[in-house]
Every structure is written in structure tokens, then in C-alpha cells.
């Protein structure tokens, strides 16, 4: 009866641990957070000194990606690489059998990093359960004790549920990575289509209209001064020049040539000069970036300036595009009426969607009467 009661307590503890880990997986918490929590959960679940998550990186080599040890993790640093014995270690057997396993650290495997490390910090036995990914052992969930008696027979099977949740988290992470890559490819494809259309307009239709305007100018010069023909040619020439300007503006709106040819800083300087209100340039980057990132930053500034001119009734805009080594930070602030919001189908929503697609962080601050700040942090 006492054994049944102990088993019931273990079952409740195991379910509680599984629930806590499952909540992290469901929330898509970062993998390093998940690994650290899983390490602590297995140590507490089995009542032993240490728990960890190990990733295999070779036939007999692994790296610690999560660790927990009562009283601190001294001697068990995250990201440390260790070799292990394929036959005499719990890690090696979990990898080869794809099943929960156990091993005491006695004299066997004395040459392996894992065995030497375990003995040096007073750990004498371990149990491990493989973390499977794509049908193979990605790594293992491990719990270690100072005495073999602390790990009763069969306790290694209590790691299986948590190992399964870690496997699901890896699948989820792969899905997020593939989704992000797919969205980025769509953005890049759209940008390339815009560049091709810009070149087509500039080198095709726009050049034809410019040539037509030149011919009209020559024809007008040959017409009798003050005649109806001269007046008609003047009207047509005016229309042709307006069409040329509109085509040029359309081409620049699709994708400005200066952005491709001279980079983000030059394109932003041109954009600021053509804005419908004063733009103070506080900071500009001094190097080139991948095309998709430069286009994202440029479009963020275009949208923020458009909002300032059309909706915010601003009198001035401050533009800062700062190179933070691993991030490009775009910040556009106006002194307008504020109250801007990300609305369905609006330009800010499109900007936010594009930012998410390239892995950037988008934020909007626009309290009533306090102006609007659009900010983008793009990983470089």
C-alpha cells in the first residue's frame, strides 16, 4: 500500500512537471529557456543533484545546452563541449539504443570528458532519455546523482515525457524557422519584381515619353510663332512633361535606383530632400546591407514620412538610422498630432507585416498630441 502511495505521488509530480514544460512549449518560449527549465524539472522530479539537456554534435561528442545543479552550475557550463564513450556512458547508450538508459561512473570510460567531469564534481550515476528529431537522436535529457541508490530502477522512464516535449519544441522551432525563411523569400521576390518593374519603366515607357517631349519641343520650335499649331504643340508638350514626371515618380516609388546603386544612406538623403516638410537627419549608416534589409528600412521611412505629411499635420520630422553592429535601428519621429494606429489594410500594417517577415522588431508610439515615432530594429 505504501509503494502504491509513493507511485501516486511520483505520478502527480511527473504530471505537474510535464504540464509546466508543456506550457513553455505552447508559448513558443526560446529553446535556451526551455532547456534550462527542463534541466531543473528533471533534477527536482528525481530528487537528484543535477539535470541537463545535451545536444549531440558528433559520433561521440556533445555540447551542454541546458543545465541545472543544486547549489549552482559550477563545473557544468552551458555551451561546453564534451566527448563521451559510446558504450559505457548513459549518453552513449541513449544515442545508440534510442531508449532510456542508466549508467554508473566507475572505472569504465575513464578517458571520456563526461566520465571525468562527473567524477570530478562528485556525481556517480546518471540516467538519460534520448530527445528524438527526424527519427534520430538529436540529444538527450539527463539526470545525475551523487549516489547510484538515488536513482532507483526504472526511474529513467520518467524522463521520457519531458524528452518528448523537447522533441516537439524542436519541431516547432524548425517550423518557425522555415516559415520565417519562406516569408523572407516572398519579400525578396516581391522586391526583385519591383526592381524589374522600375527598370522597365525607366528604360522603356519613361524614355519613350522623354523622346516624345524632345520631338514636340523641336516641332514647336518650327511652328509659326503665335499660331494655333504652336499653341497646340505647347499644350501637348506640357502634358508630355507632366507624364514624364509622373512616370519618374512612379518608378522611384516602386524602387528608387539610388537605393540599389548607392545604398541606404544616399537614398534616404534624396528622400528627405523631396519630403513635403523639413527632415532633420540625425544619423545615417556608413555601410551597405543586404538588399532586402535596405529596402525594408527605406520603406519604413517612406511610410513614416507619408503619415507625417498626410495625417499628422507635422511641421518637422527627425530621422535617425543607426548602425548598431548587429542591428540597424530606424527611427522616424514627427511633431504632429499623434493618434496613429496600425489599421487593417493600412500602410503601417503593411510595414509591420514586412518587418515580421524579415525578423525585424516594429514599434509605434503615437499618443494624442505628442507626435508619432515609428521604430524598426532589423537584425543584420
C-alpha positions as a Markdown table, in Angstrom:
| # | Residue | x | y | z |
|---|---|---|---|---|
| 1 | Unk | 0.0 | 0.0 | 0.0 |
| 2 | Unk | 2.9 | 2.3 | 0.8 |
| 3 | Unk | 4.5 | 1.6 | -2.5 |
| 4 | Unk | 1.3 | 2.5 | -4.3 |
| 5 | Unk | 1.1 | 5.8 | -2.4 |
| 6 | Unk | 4.7 | 6.6 | -3.4 |
| 7 | Unk | 3.9 | 5.7 | -7.0 |
| 8 | Unk | 0.9 | 8.0 | -6.9 |
| 9 | Unk | 3.0 | 10.9 | -5.6 |
| 10 | Unk | 5.6 | 10.3 | -8.3 |
| 11 | Unk | 2.8 | 10.3 | -10.9 |
| 12 | Unk | 1.4 | 13.6 | -9.7 |
| 13 | Unk | 4.9 | 15.2 | -9.6 |
| 14 | Unk | 5.6 | 13.9 | -13.1 |
| 15 | Unk | 2.3 | 15.3 | -14.5 |
| 16 | Unk | 3.0 | 18.6 | -12.9 |
| 17 | Unk | 6.4 | 18.8 | -14.4 |
| 18 | Unk | 5.1 | 17.8 | -17.8 |
| 19 | Unk | 2.4 | 20.5 | -17.6 |
| 20 | Unk | 4.9 | 23.2 | -16.7 |
| 21 | Unk | 7.1 | 22.2 | -19.7 |
| 22 | Unk | 4.2 | 21.9 | -22.0 |
| 23 | Unk | 3.1 | 25.4 | -21.1 |
| 24 | Unk | 6.5 | 26.7 | -22.2 |
| 25 | Unk | 6.4 | 24.7 | -25.4 |
| 26 | Unk | 2.9 | 26.0 | -26.2 |
| 27 | Unk | 4.1 | 29.6 | -25.6 |
| 28 | Unk | 7.0 | 29.1 | -28.0 |
| 29 | Unk | 9.5 | 30.1 | -25.4 |
| 30 | Unk | 13.1 | 30.4 | -26.6 |
| 31 | Unk | 14.8 | 27.0 | -26.7 |
| 32 | Unk | 17.6 | 28.0 | -24.2 |
| 33 | Unk | 14.9 | 28.9 | -21.7 |
| 34 | Unk | 13.1 | 25.6 | -22.3 |
| 35 | Unk | 16.3 | 23.6 | -21.9 |
| 36 | Unk | 17.2 | 25.4 | -18.6 |
| 37 | Unk | 13.7 | 24.7 | -17.2 |
| 38 | Unk | 13.7 | 21.1 | -18.4 |
| 39 | Unk | 17.1 | 20.6 | -16.7 |
| 40 | Unk | 15.7 | 21.9 | -13.4 |
| 41 | Unk | 12.5 | 19.9 | -13.7 |
| 42 | Unk | 14.2 | 16.6 | -14.2 |
| 43 | Unk | 16.6 | 17.2 | -11.2 |
| 44 | Unk | 13.6 | 18.1 | -9.0 |
| 45 | Unk | 11.5 | 15.3 | -10.3 |
| 46 | Unk | 14.0 | 12.6 | -9.5 |
| 47 | Unk | 15.3 | 14.4 | -6.4 |
| 48 | Unk | 18.9 | 14.3 | -7.6 |
| 49 | Unk | 21.8 | 16.8 | -7.7 |
| 50 | Unk | 21.9 | 17.7 | -11.4 |
| 51 | Unk | 19.9 | 17.7 | -14.6 |
| 52 | Unk | 20.8 | 18.7 | -18.1 |
| 53 | Unk | 20.0 | 18.8 | -21.8 |
| 54 | Unk | 22.8 | 17.6 | -24.1 |
| 55 | Unk | 22.9 | 18.0 | -27.8 |
| 56 | Unk | 24.9 | 15.5 | -29.9 |
| 57 | Unk | 27.4 | 17.2 | -32.3 |
| 58 | Unk | 29.3 | 14.2 | -33.5 |
| 59 | Unk | 29.7 | 10.4 | -33.1 |
| 60 | Unk | 31.0 | 10.7 | -29.5 |
| 61 | Unk | 30.8 | 14.4 | -28.9 |
| 62 | Unk | 28.1 | 16.6 | -27.4 |
| 63 | Unk | 27.5 | 20.1 | -26.1 |
| 64 | Unk | 25.6 | 21.2 | -23.0 |
| 65 | Unk | 22.6 | 23.3 | -24.0 |
| 66 | Unk | 20.9 | 23.4 | -20.6 |
| 67 | Unk | 21.9 | 22.6 | -17.1 |
| 68 | Unk | 20.7 | 22.8 | -13.5 |
| 69 | Unk | 22.6 | 21.8 | -10.4 |
| 70 | Unk | 21.6 | 22.2 | -6.8 |
| 71 | Unk | 23.7 | 25.0 | -5.4 |
| 72 | Unk | 24.8 | 26.3 | -8.7 |
| 73 | Unk | 26.2 | 25.0 | -12.0 |
| 74 | Unk | 29.9 | 25.3 | -11.3 |
| 75 | Unk | 31.8 | 22.8 | -13.4 |
| 76 | Unk | 28.9 | 22.3 | -15.8 |
| 77 | Unk | 28.9 | 25.4 | -18.1 |
| 78 | Unk | 26.3 | 25.8 | -20.8 |
| 79 | Unk | 27.9 | 25.5 | -24.3 |
| 80 | Unk | 30.8 | 23.4 | -23.0 |
| 81 | Unk | 31.7 | 20.6 | -25.4 |
| 82 | Unk | 32.4 | 17.1 | -24.1 |
| 83 | Unk | 33.2 | 13.8 | -25.5 |
| 84 | Unk | 31.5 | 10.6 | -24.2 |
| 85 | Unk | 32.0 | 6.9 | -24.5 |
| 86 | Unk | 29.6 | 5.2 | -26.9 |
| 87 | Unk | 29.3 | 2.1 | -24.7 |
| 88 | Unk | 30.0 | 3.0 | -21.1 |
| 89 | Unk | 28.0 | 6.2 | -20.7 |
| 90 | Unk | 24.3 | 6.9 | -20.3 |
| 91 | Unk | 24.6 | 9.4 | -23.1 |
| 92 | Unk | 26.2 | 6.9 | -25.5 |
| 93 | Unk | 23.7 | 4.2 | -24.8 |
| 94 | Unk | 20.7 | 6.6 | -25.1 |
| 95 | Unk | 22.0 | 7.6 | -28.5 |
| 96 | Unk | 22.7 | 4.1 | -29.8 |
| 97 | Unk | 19.6 | 2.4 | -28.4 |
| 98 | Unk | 17.2 | 5.4 | -28.8 |
| 99 | Unk | 15.8 | 4.3 | -25.4 |
| 100 | Unk | 16.0 | 5.5 | -21.8 |
| 101 | Unk | 19.1 | 4.2 | -20.1 |
| 102 | Unk | 21.3 | 4.4 | -17.0 |
| 103 | Unk | 25.0 | 4.2 | -16.1 |
| 104 | Unk | 27.2 | 4.4 | -13.0 |
| 105 | Unk | 30.6 | 6.1 | -13.4 |
| 106 | Unk | 33.1 | 3.6 | -12.1 |
| 107 | Unk | 36.3 | 2.8 | -13.8 |
| 108 | Unk | 34.8 | 2.4 | -17.3 |
| 109 | Unk | 35.2 | 5.2 | -19.9 |
| 110 | Unk | 37.9 | 6.9 | -17.8 |
| 111 | Unk | 39.2 | 8.7 | -20.8 |
| 112 | Unk | 35.9 | 10.5 | -21.7 |
| 113 | Unk | 35.2 | 14.1 | -20.8 |
| 114 | Unk | 31.8 | 13.2 | -19.4 |
| 115 | Unk | 33.0 | 10.4 | -17.1 |
| 116 | Unk | 35.9 | 12.5 | -15.8 |
| 117 | Unk | 33.7 | 15.5 | -15.3 |
| 118 | Unk | 31.0 | 13.6 | -13.4 |
| 119 | Unk | 33.5 | 12.0 | -11.1 |
| 120 | Unk | 35.4 | 15.3 | -10.5 |
| 121 | Unk | 32.2 | 17.1 | -9.2 |
| 122 | Unk | 31.0 | 14.1 | -7.2 |
| 123 | Unk | 28.4 | 12.7 | -9.5 |
| 124 | Unk | 28.4 | 8.9 | -9.5 |
| 125 | Unk | 25.4 | 7.8 | -11.7 |
| 126 | Unk | 23.2 | 9.1 | -14.5 |
| 127 | Unk | 20.0 | 8.3 | -16.3 |
| 128 | Unk | 19.3 | 9.6 | -19.8 |
| 129 | Unk | 16.4 | 9.6 | -22.3 |
| 130 | Unk | 17.0 | 10.5 | -25.9 |
| 131 | Unk | 15.5 | 13.6 | -27.5 |
| 132 | Unk | 14.5 | 12.4 | -31.0 |
| 133 | Unk | 14.3 | 14.7 | -34.0 |
| 134 | Unk | 13.6 | 13.4 | -37.5 |
| 135 | Unk | 13.9 | 9.9 | -36.3 |
| 136 | Unk | 17.4 | 10.3 | -34.9 |
| 137 | Unk | 18.8 | 11.2 | -31.5 |
| 138 | Unk | 19.2 | 15.0 | -31.5 |
| 139 | Unk | 20.4 | 14.9 | -27.9 |
| 140 | Unk | 19.5 | 13.6 | -24.5 |
| 141 | Unk | 17.8 | 14.6 | -21.3 |
| 142 | Unk | 20.0 | 13.6 | -18.4 |
| 143 | Unk | 19.8 | 13.5 | -14.6 |
| 144 | Unk | 22.8 | 12.7 | -12.4 |
| 145 | Unk | 23.1 | 11.8 | -8.7 |
| 146 | Unk | 25.9 | 11.6 | -6.2 |
| 147 | Unk | 25.0 | 8.0 | -5.3 |
| 148 | Unk | 23.6 | 5.3 | -7.6 |
| 149 | Unk | 20.9 | 4.5 | -5.0 |
| 150 | Unk | 19.3 | 7.9 | -5.6 |
| 151 | Unk | 18.3 | 6.6 | -9.0 |
| 152 | Unk | 16.0 | 3.6 | -8.3 |
| 153 | Unk | 15.4 | 1.1 | -11.1 |
| 154 | Unk | 13.1 | 2.3 | -13.8 |
| 155 | Unk | 13.3 | 6.0 | -12.9 |
| 156 | Unk | 14.9 | 6.7 | -16.3 |
| 157 | Unk | 11.5 | 6.1 | -17.9 |
| 158 | Unk | 10.2 | 9.1 | -16.0 |
| 159 | Unk | 12.3 | 11.3 | -18.3 |
| 160 | Unk | 10.5 | 10.1 | -21.5 |
| 161 | Unk | 7.6 | 12.5 | -21.3 |
| 162 | Unk | 9.7 | 15.6 | -20.9 |
| 163 | Unk | 12.1 | 14.4 | -23.6 |
| 164 | Unk | 9.1 | 14.1 | -25.9 |
| 165 | Unk | 8.1 | 17.7 | -25.2 |
| 166 | Unk | 11.6 | 18.9 | -26.0 |
| 167 | Unk | 11.4 | 16.9 | -29.3 |
| 168 | Unk | 8.1 | 18.7 | -30.1 |
| 169 | Unk | 9.7 | 22.1 | -29.3 |
| 170 | Unk | 12.5 | 21.3 | -31.8 |
| 171 | Unk | 9.8 | 20.6 | -34.4 |
| 172 | Unk | 8.1 | 23.8 | -33.6 |
| 173 | Unk | 11.4 | 25.7 | -33.9 |
| 174 | Unk | 12.1 | 24.2 | -37.3 |
| 175 | Unk | 8.6 | 25.2 | -38.4 |
| 176 | Unk | 9.1 | 28.8 | -37.2 |
| 177 | Unk | 12.5 | 28.9 | -38.9 |
| 178 | Unk | 11.0 | 27.6 | -42.2 |
| 179 | Unk | 8.1 | 29.9 | -42.0 |
| 180 | Unk | 10.4 | 32.9 | -41.4 |
| 181 | Unk | 12.6 | 31.8 | -44.3 |
| 182 | Unk | 9.5 | 31.4 | -46.6 |
| 183 | Unk | 8.2 | 34.8 | -45.7 |
| 184 | Unk | 11.7 | 36.3 | -46.3 |
| 185 | Unk | 11.8 | 34.7 | -49.7 |
| 186 | Unk | 8.4 | 36.1 | -50.6 |
| 187 | Unk | 9.6 | 39.6 | -49.6 |
| 188 | Unk | 12.8 | 39.2 | -51.6 |
| 189 | Unk | 10.8 | 38.0 | -54.6 |
| 190 | Unk | 8.5 | 41.0 | -54.3 |
| 191 | Unk | 11.4 | 43.4 | -54.1 |
| 192 | Unk | 13.0 | 41.9 | -57.1 |
| 193 | Unk | 9.7 | 42.2 | -59.1 |
| 194 | Unk | 9.6 | 45.9 | -58.0 |
| 195 | Unk | 13.2 | 46.5 | -59.2 |
| 196 | Unk | 12.4 | 44.9 | -62.5 |
| 197 | Unk | 9.3 | 47.0 | -63.0 |
| 198 | Unk | 11.2 | 50.1 | -62.0 |
| 199 | Unk | 13.9 | 49.4 | -64.6 |
| 200 | Unk | 11.3 | 48.6 | -67.2 |
| 201 | Unk | 9.5 | 51.9 | -66.6 |
| 202 | Unk | 12.7 | 53.9 | -66.5 |
| 203 | Unk | 14.3 | 52.3 | -69.6 |
| 204 | Unk | 11.1 | 51.8 | -71.5 |
| 205 | Unk | 8.0 | 53.9 | -71.1 |
| 206 | Unk | 9.7 | 56.8 | -69.4 |
| 207 | Unk | 12.4 | 57.1 | -72.1 |
| 208 | Unk | 9.7 | 57.0 | -74.8 |
| 209 | Unk | 7.9 | 59.8 | -73.2 |
| 210 | Unk | 11.1 | 61.8 | -72.8 |
| 211 | Unk | 11.9 | 61.2 | -76.5 |
| 212 | Unk | 8.4 | 62.3 | -77.4 |
| 213 | Unk | 8.8 | 65.5 | -75.4 |
| 214 | Unk | 12.0 | 66.3 | -77.2 |
| 215 | Unk | 10.4 | 65.8 | -80.6 |
| 216 | Unk | 7.5 | 68.0 | -79.6 |
| 217 | Unk | 9.9 | 70.7 | -78.5 |
| 218 | Unk | 11.6 | 70.6 | -81.9 |
| 219 | Unk | 8.2 | 70.7 | -83.7 |
| 220 | Unk | 7.1 | 73.7 | -81.6 |
| 221 | Unk | 10.3 | 75.5 | -82.5 |
| 222 | Unk | 9.5 | 75.1 | -86.2 |
| 223 | Unk | 5.9 | 76.3 | -85.8 |
| 224 | Unk | 4.9 | 79.8 | -86.8 |
| 225 | Unk | 5.1 | 82.0 | -83.6 |
| 226 | Unk | 1.7 | 82.8 | -82.2 |
| 227 | Unk | 0.0 | 80.2 | -84.5 |
| 228 | Unk | -2.6 | 77.7 | -83.4 |
| 229 | Unk | -0.1 | 74.9 | -84.2 |
| 230 | Unk | 2.4 | 76.4 | -81.7 |
| 231 | Unk | -0.2 | 76.7 | -79.0 |
| 232 | Unk | -1.4 | 73.1 | -79.6 |
| 233 | Unk | 2.2 | 71.8 | -79.5 |
| 234 | Unk | 2.9 | 73.8 | -76.3 |
| 235 | Unk | -0.1 | 72.1 | -74.6 |
| 236 | Unk | 0.9 | 68.7 | -75.8 |
| 237 | Unk | 4.5 | 69.3 | -74.7 |
| 238 | Unk | 3.2 | 70.3 | -71.2 |
| 239 | Unk | 1.2 | 67.2 | -71.0 |
| 240 | Unk | 4.2 | 65.1 | -72.1 |
| 241 | Unk | 6.5 | 66.7 | -69.5 |
| 242 | Unk | 3.8 | 66.0 | -66.8 |
| 243 | Unk | 3.5 | 62.4 | -67.9 |
| 244 | Unk | 7.3 | 62.1 | -67.8 |
| 245 | Unk | 7.4 | 63.5 | -64.2 |
| 246 | Unk | 4.7 | 61.1 | -63.1 |
| 247 | Unk | 6.4 | 58.1 | -64.6 |
| 248 | Unk | 9.6 | 59.1 | -62.9 |
| 249 | Unk | 7.9 | 59.4 | -59.6 |
| 250 | Unk | 6.1 | 56.1 | -60.1 |
| 251 | Unk | 9.4 | 54.4 | -60.8 |
| 252 | Unk | 11.1 | 55.9 | -57.8 |
| 253 | Unk | 8.1 | 54.8 | -55.7 |
| 254 | Unk | 8.4 | 51.2 | -56.9 |
| 255 | Unk | 12.2 | 51.0 | -56.1 |
| 256 | Unk | 14.5 | 54.0 | -56.3 |
| 257 | Unk | 17.5 | 53.4 | -58.4 |
| 258 | Unk | 19.7 | 55.3 | -56.0 |
| 259 | Unk | 18.9 | 52.7 | -53.3 |
| 260 | Unk | 20.4 | 49.9 | -55.4 |
| 261 | Unk | 23.2 | 51.8 | -56.8 |
| 262 | Unk | 24.4 | 53.9 | -53.9 |
| 263 | Unk | 22.9 | 52.4 | -50.8 |
| 264 | Unk | 20.5 | 53.3 | -48.0 |
| 265 | Unk | 22.2 | 56.5 | -46.7 |
| 266 | Unk | 22.2 | 58.1 | -50.2 |
| 267 | Unk | 18.6 | 57.0 | -50.8 |
| 268 | Unk | 17.4 | 58.5 | -47.5 |
| 269 | Unk | 19.2 | 61.8 | -48.2 |
| 270 | Unk | 17.3 | 62.1 | -51.5 |
| 271 | Unk | 14.0 | 61.1 | -49.8 |
| 272 | Unk | 14.5 | 63.7 | -47.1 |
| 273 | Unk | 15.2 | 66.4 | -49.7 |
| 274 | Unk | 12.0 | 65.6 | -51.6 |
| 275 | Unk | 9.8 | 65.3 | -48.5 |
| 276 | Unk | 6.9 | 67.8 | -48.1 |
| 277 | Unk | 8.3 | 69.1 | -44.8 |
| 278 | Unk | 11.7 | 69.7 | -43.1 |
| 279 | Unk | 13.5 | 66.5 | -42.2 |
| 280 | Unk | 16.4 | 66.6 | -39.7 |
| 281 | Unk | 18.9 | 63.8 | -40.4 |
| 282 | Unk | 20.4 | 62.9 | -37.1 |
| 283 | Unk | 22.3 | 59.7 | -38.1 |
| 284 | Unk | 22.8 | 57.6 | -41.2 |
| 285 | Unk | 24.6 | 54.3 | -41.7 |
| 286 | Unk | 28.1 | 54.2 | -43.3 |
| 287 | Unk | 27.9 | 50.8 | -45.0 |
| 288 | Unk | 25.8 | 48.7 | -47.3 |
| 289 | Unk | 23.4 | 45.9 | -46.1 |
| 290 | Unk | 21.6 | 43.1 | -47.9 |
| 291 | Unk | 19.1 | 44.4 | -50.4 |
| 292 | Unk | 16.0 | 43.2 | -48.5 |
| 293 | Unk | 17.1 | 44.9 | -45.3 |
| 294 | Unk | 17.9 | 48.2 | -47.1 |
| 295 | Unk | 14.6 | 48.1 | -48.8 |
| 296 | Unk | 12.8 | 47.4 | -45.5 |
| 297 | Unk | 14.5 | 50.3 | -43.8 |
| 298 | Unk | 13.8 | 52.6 | -46.8 |
| 299 | Unk | 10.1 | 51.7 | -47.0 |
| 300 | Unk | 9.7 | 52.3 | -43.2 |
| 301 | Unk | 11.0 | 55.8 | -43.7 |
| 302 | Unk | 8.7 | 56.3 | -46.7 |
| 303 | Unk | 5.6 | 55.2 | -44.8 |
| 304 | Unk | 6.5 | 57.3 | -41.7 |
| 305 | Unk | 7.1 | 60.4 | -43.8 |
| 306 | Unk | 3.8 | 59.9 | -45.7 |
| 307 | Unk | 2.0 | 59.6 | -42.3 |
| 308 | Unk | 3.7 | 62.8 | -41.1 |
| 309 | Unk | 2.7 | 64.8 | -44.2 |
| 310 | Unk | -0.8 | 63.4 | -44.9 |
| 311 | Unk | -2.3 | 62.7 | -41.5 |
| 312 | Unk | -0.2 | 64.0 | -38.6 |
| 313 | Unk | -0.1 | 67.7 | -39.7 |
| 314 | Unk | 3.5 | 67.7 | -38.7 |
| 315 | Unk | 5.9 | 70.6 | -39.2 |
| 316 | Unk | 9.1 | 68.7 | -38.8 |
| 317 | Unk | 10.5 | 65.2 | -38.8 |
| 318 | Unk | 13.6 | 63.7 | -37.2 |
| 319 | Unk | 15.2 | 60.8 | -38.9 |
| 320 | Unk | 17.8 | 58.5 | -37.3 |
| 321 | Unk | 19.1 | 55.3 | -38.9 |
| 322 | Unk | 21.8 | 53.9 | -36.6 |
| 323 | Unk | 24.2 | 51.1 | -37.2 |
| 324 | Unk | 24.4 | 49.1 | -34.0 |
| 325 | Unk | 26.8 | 46.4 | -35.4 |
| 326 | Unk | 24.3 | 43.5 | -35.2 |
| 327 | Unk | 21.2 | 45.7 | -35.7 |
| 328 | Unk | 20.1 | 48.5 | -37.9 |
| 329 | Unk | 17.8 | 50.8 | -36.0 |
| 330 | Unk | 15.4 | 53.0 | -38.0 |
| 331 | Unk | 13.6 | 55.7 | -36.1 |
| 332 | Unk | 11.4 | 58.4 | -37.6 |
| 333 | Unk | 9.7 | 60.9 | -35.2 |
| 334 | Unk | 7.4 | 63.8 | -36.1 |
| 335 | Unk | 5.9 | 66.7 | -34.1 |
| 336 | Unk | 2.3 | 66.1 | -35.3 |
| 337 | Unk | -1.0 | 65.4 | -33.6 |
| 338 | Unk | -0.3 | 61.8 | -32.9 |
| 339 | Unk | -3.0 | 59.2 | -32.7 |
| 340 | Unk | -1.6 | 57.0 | -35.5 |
| 341 | Unk | -2.5 | 53.3 | -35.3 |
| 342 | Unk | -1.8 | 50.1 | -37.1 |
| 343 | Unk | -5.1 | 49.6 | -39.0 |
| 344 | Unk | -6.1 | 46.6 | -41.2 |
| 345 | Unk | -5.0 | 47.3 | -44.8 |
| 346 | Unk | -3.1 | 50.5 | -43.9 |
| 347 | Unk | 0.4 | 51.4 | -44.7 |
| 348 | Unk | 1.6 | 50.8 | -41.1 |
| 349 | Unk | 0.1 | 47.3 | -41.1 |
| 350 | Unk | 2.0 | 46.5 | -44.3 |
| 351 | Unk | 5.2 | 47.8 | -42.7 |
| 352 | Unk | 4.6 | 45.8 | -39.6 |
| 353 | Unk | 4.0 | 42.6 | -41.7 |
| 354 | Unk | 7.1 | 43.2 | -43.7 |
| 355 | Unk | 9.2 | 43.7 | -40.6 |
| 356 | Unk | 7.9 | 40.5 | -39.1 |
| 357 | Unk | 8.7 | 38.7 | -42.4 |
| 358 | Unk | 12.4 | 39.7 | -42.2 |
| 359 | Unk | 12.7 | 39.1 | -38.5 |
| 360 | Unk | 12.7 | 42.8 | -37.5 |
| 361 | Unk | 11.0 | 44.4 | -34.5 |
| 362 | Unk | 8.5 | 47.1 | -35.3 |
| 363 | Unk | 7.1 | 49.5 | -32.8 |
| 364 | Unk | 4.8 | 52.6 | -32.9 |
| 365 | Unk | 4.4 | 55.3 | -30.3 |
| 366 | Unk | 1.7 | 57.9 | -31.1 |
| 367 | Unk | -0.1 | 59.3 | -28.1 |
| 368 | Unk | -2.6 | 62.0 | -28.9 |
| 369 | Unk | -0.9 | 65.4 | -29.1 |
| 370 | Unk | 2.6 | 64.0 | -28.6 |
| 371 | Unk | 3.7 | 63.2 | -32.2 |
| 372 | Unk | 4.5 | 59.9 | -33.7 |
| 373 | Unk | 7.6 | 57.7 | -33.6 |
| 374 | Unk | 8.0 | 54.7 | -35.9 |
| 375 | Unk | 10.8 | 52.4 | -34.9 |
| 376 | Unk | 12.3 | 49.4 | -36.6 |
| 377 | Unk | 15.2 | 47.2 | -35.3 |
| 378 | Unk | 16.5 | 45.0 | -38.1 |
| 379 | Unk | 18.9 | 42.2 | -37.3 |
| 380 | Unk | 22.0 | 42.5 | -39.6 |
